[in-house]
Amino acid sequence: KELGTEKVDVIPWSESLETLVKHALKPAQVSSVEVRDSVAYVWLDDDQRSLAIGKMGQNIALASRLVELDIQLVQREGGSIQAEETFADDMHSDANEEQ
């Protein structure tokens, strides 16, 4: 949909943050979401990662702003808390190295 020349994505509202995160990351197919503190941990298959991130990280950045949570993508296999923390730490390390 467009509003003037601006493209607009409309998602259904939900009281559940987990459901809202899933909708915000579409068109990616999210397996599950767990919200802890101000972080949403999102499990999805490897072939869905690029859809969730979007071109130049735009999709995940906009989704994060919309739900007012940090969104961390977690690889579907593994899924233990340790694997999540390691994955999140790796993402932050990579972002800091690029700066």
N, C-alpha and C positions, 0 to 999 in steps of 0.2 A: 504494500500500500504506500501511497505517497501523499504528503502534505506539502503542497506547492512543489518545490523541486527536491524536498528532503524525503528520503525513504524512511518509513516508519514500520517497525515491527510491533505488533500488538500481541500480548500474551494474556491468558486468563489469570485473574487474581486468585490467590489461594492463601488461606490463613497459615498453611503449613510452609515453613521456609524450605523444606526439602522439595516439595512440589514446585514451589516458585523457582528454585534454582534449576530444576529439570526443565521447566518451560523456558527460562531465560537462556539456556544453552542450546536451544533448538537451532539448527536442524540436527544436532548431535543426538544420538540415542544413548541416554545415560542409564547405566545399570542400577545404580543406587547413590544416595546422597546421605551423608551424616553431618549434622551441624554440631560443632563443639566450640563453645566460647564464641569468638567472632570469625570462625573459619568453617567453610563448607568443604568437606572432603567429598570428591566426586569420583565414583568408579565408573569406568567406561572401557570399551574394547579399544585396542590400539588403532583400529581403522576409523575410530570416531574422534580421536584426539585433535586432528587438524580441523574438523568441523567445530569442535568445542572452542578451540583457540581462535579460529577465524583468521582472516587476512591481517597480517601484522599484529596479531593479538587483540584485534578490535572486538571480537565477539565476547571473549572471556572478560575483557576490561569493562565493557558495557554491562554485561551480566553482573559482574561484581558490584558495580556502582548501583545498579537497579535493586539488588537484594541487600546492599550495604553489608556485605561479608567478603572476606578474602576467600577466593576459590582456589583450592588445590586439587589438581588432577592426580588421581591415584591409579596405577596400573591394576587391572582387574585381577590378575593372578597375584598371589601373595596376600595382600589385603590385611595383614596384621598391623597393629599399631606401630610397631617398629618400622615396618616397610613404609608406612605413611610418612612417619617423621623423616626418615632418610630421603624419601622422594621429595618432600617439601623442602628439606635442607638443600638438596641438589638443585632444585629450581631456583632458590634464592641465591645460591653460589653462582649459578650460570648468569643470572640477571646482574649480579654485582660485577662479574668479570667483564660483561659487555659494556659497562659504564666507563 
